[in-house]
C-alpha cells in the first residue's frame, strides 16, 4: 500500500513539473515576436525613418540580451 501511495505521489509531482513548465512553443513565439518588434524599431532608427533615441536603443539591446538568456532554456 505504501508503494502505491509513493508511486502516485511521484507521478503527481512529475506531472506538476511538466505542467508548470508551460507551453514552450508559445513562449518561443512571444520571445521572437518581441525581438521582431524591437528589431523594427532599431531598423527604423538606422534607416533614419525615426530619430535616434538612446533610451529606445538601450531597450532594443536589453531585449535582445534578455531573449538570448531566456532562449537557451527554450531551445534545448
Backbone as JSON, one array per atom type, in Angstrom:
{
  "sequence": "XXXXXXXXXXXXXXXXXXXXXXXXXXXXXXXXXXXXXXXXXXXXXXXXXXXXXXXXXXXXXXXXXXXXXXXXXXXX",
  "N": [[0.83, -1.19, 0.0], [1.95, 1.21, 0.8], [3.82, 1.56, -1.23], [2.25, 2.04, -3.47], [1.05, 4.47, -2.83], [3.33, 6.1, -2.63], [4.31, 5.88, -5.25], [2.19, 7.07, -6.64], [2.36, 9.66, -5.63], [4.88, 10.44, -6.59], [4.41, 10.35, -9.36], [2.41, 12.31, -9.55], [3.86, 14.55, -8.76], [5.75, 14.68, -10.82], [4.05, 15.15, -13.03], [3.05, 17.63, -12.31], [5.36, 19.19, -12.5], [5.84, 19.12, -15.24], [3.56, 20.41, -16.23], [3.92, 22.9, -15.05], [6.02, 23.95, -16.47], [4.87, 25.02, -18.67], [3.85, 26.12, -21.94], [6.21, 25.66, -24.21], [6.38, 26.34, -26.91], [4.63, 28.49, -27.26], [5.93, 30.31, -25.61], [8.32, 30.63, -27.02], [7.36, 31.77, -29.39], [6.33, 34.22, -28.42], [8.68, 35.38, -27.47], [10.2, 35.65, -29.83], [8.49, 37.31, -31.26], [8.6, 39.69, -29.78], [11.3, 40.24, -30.15], [11.24, 40.77, -32.88], [9.64, 43.08, -32.94], [11.27, 44.9, -31.54], [13.49, 44.83, -33.18], [12.46, 46.02, -35.48], [12.13, 48.65, -34.6], [14.82, 49.35, -34.16], [15.82, 49.07, -36.78], [14.37, 51.08, -38.12], [15.42, 53.34, -36.86], [18.08, 53.16, -37.7], [17.81, 53.41, -40.49], [16.93, 55.98, -40.61], [14.27, 56.63, -40.52], [12.98, 57.19, -38.22], [13.82, 59.37, -35.54], [16.98, 59.08, -33.8], [16.98, 57.58, -30.65], [18.31, 57.33, -27.6], [17.41, 55.98, -25.28], [15.51, 54.22, -26.37], [17.16, 52.71, -28.01], [18.79, 51.46, -26.11], [16.83, 49.92, -24.87], [16.18, 48.18, -26.95], [18.58, 46.72, -27.23], [18.73, 45.6, -24.66], [16.47, 43.99, -24.7], [17.19, 42.14, -26.68], [19.37, 40.93, -25.39], [18.08, 39.8, -23.19], [16.4, 38.01, -24.51], [18.29, 36.27, -25.48], [19.24, 35.12, -23.11], [16.87, 33.89, -22.08], [16.22, 32.29, -24.22], [18.01, 30.18, -24.29], [17.02, 28.27, -22.57], [14.65, 27.63, -23.8], [15.17, 26.45, -26.22], [16.35, 23.6, -26.16]],
  "CA": [[0.0, 0.0, 0.0], [2.84, 2.36, 0.84], [4.45, 1.71, -2.53], [1.27, 2.63, -4.37], [0.91, 5.88, -2.45], [4.58, 6.78, -3.0], [4.34, 5.94, -6.72], [1.21, 8.07, -7.06], [2.9, 10.97, -5.27], [5.97, 10.74, -7.52], [3.79, 10.66, -10.65], [1.74, 13.6, -9.44], [4.91, 15.58, -8.72], [6.29, 14.77, -12.18], [3.05, 15.8, -13.88], [3.01, 19.04, -11.91], [6.55, 19.84, -13.04], [5.64, 19.27, -16.69], [2.54, 21.44, -16.43], [4.48, 24.17, -14.6], [6.9, 24.49, -17.5], [4.05, 25.77, -19.6], [3.92, 25.8, -23.36], [7.45, 26.25, -24.71], [6.18, 26.91, -28.24], [4.05, 29.83, -27.07], [6.98, 31.17, -25.06], [9.25, 30.93, -28.13], [6.7, 32.71, -30.29], [6.28, 35.53, -27.76], [10.05, 35.89, -27.42], [10.58, 36.06, -31.17], [7.65, 38.45, -31.64], [9.17, 40.87, -29.14], [12.55, 40.52, -30.86], [10.87, 41.4, -34.15], [9.18, 44.45, -32.68], [12.42, 45.72, -31.19], [14.32, 44.9, -34.38], [11.84, 47.01, -36.35], [12.47, 49.97, -34.05], [16.24, 49.58, -34.44], [15.98, 49.26, -38.22], [13.85, 52.4, -38.47], [16.39, 54.35, -36.41], [19.27, 53.05, -38.56], [17.46, 53.91, -41.81], [16.57, 57.38, -40.5], [12.82, 56.8, -40.6], [12.62, 57.81, -36.95], [15.04, 59.93, -34.95], [17.7, 58.24, -32.84], [16.59, 57.76, -29.25], [19.23, 56.5, -26.83], [16.65, 55.1, -24.39], [14.92, 53.16, -27.18], [18.26, 51.84, -28.45], [19.16, 50.64, -24.95], [15.76, 48.94, -24.67], [16.33, 47.17, -28.01], [19.71, 45.85, -26.88], [18.37, 44.86, -23.46], [15.52, 42.96, -25.11], [17.96, 41.11, -27.37], [20.15, 40.21, -24.38], [17.13, 39.0, -22.41], [15.97, 36.91, -25.37], [19.4, 35.32, -25.51], [19.25, 34.39, -21.84], [15.69, 33.05, -21.98], [16.19, 31.35, -25.34], [18.83, 29.0, -24.0], [16.17, 27.27, -21.92], [13.51, 27.3, -24.65], [15.65, 25.61, -27.33], [17.36, 22.71, -25.58]],
  "C": [[0.87, 1.25, 0.0], [3.47, 2.62, -0.53], [3.51, 2.39, -3.52], [1.12, 4.12, -4.08], [2.15, 6.66, -2.86], [4.66, 6.92, -4.52], [3.37, 6.99, -7.24], [1.71, 9.48, -6.77], [4.01, 11.38, -6.24], [5.4, 11.1, -8.89], [3.09, 12.01, -10.64], [2.75, 14.74, -9.43], [5.51, 15.77, -10.11], [5.33, 15.47, -13.13], [2.95, 17.28, -13.57], [4.2, 19.79, -12.49], [6.4, 20.07, -14.54], [4.65, 20.38, -16.98], [3.09, 22.81, -16.07], [5.4, 24.79, -15.65], [6.12, 25.29, -18.52], [4.25, 25.28, -21.02], [5.17, 26.44, -23.95], [7.29, 26.87, -26.1], [5.6, 28.31, -28.14], [5.09, 30.8, -26.52], [7.99, 31.57, -26.14], [8.64, 31.97, -29.06], [6.65, 34.12, -29.7], [7.66, 36.17, -27.74], [10.47, 36.41, -28.79], [9.75, 37.25, -31.67], [8.2, 39.74, -31.04], [10.5, 41.24, -29.78], [12.26, 41.22, -32.18], [10.42, 42.83, -33.98], [10.36, 45.37, -32.38], [13.38, 45.87, -32.39], [13.8, 45.93, -35.38], [12.19, 48.42, -35.89], [13.93, 50.31, -34.36], [16.46, 49.85, -35.92], [15.5, 50.64, -38.66], [14.78, 53.51, -38.01], [17.62, 54.34, -37.31], [18.99, 53.66, -39.93], [17.07, 55.39, -41.79], [15.09, 57.65, -40.61], [12.25, 57.37, -39.3], [13.91, 58.31, -36.31], [15.67, 58.98, -33.94], [17.29, 58.61, -31.43], [17.44, 56.79, -28.43], [18.48, 55.51, -25.92], [16.02, 53.93, -25.18], [15.99, 52.19, -27.66], [18.71, 50.92, -27.31], [18.11, 49.56, -24.69], [15.86, 47.82, -25.7], [17.44, 46.2, -27.63], [19.42, 45.02, -25.63], [17.4, 43.73, -23.79], [16.23, 41.82, -25.81], [18.76, 40.27, -26.37], [19.25, 39.31, -23.54], [16.64, 37.8, -23.22], [17.06, 35.85, -25.46], [19.42, 34.47, -24.24], [18.07, 33.43, -21.72], [15.69, 31.96, -23.05], [16.99, 30.1, -25.09], [18.0, 27.89, -23.37], [15.03, 26.8, -22.83], [13.89, 26.42, -25.84], [16.75, 24.7, -26.81], [18.19, 21.98, -26.63]]
}
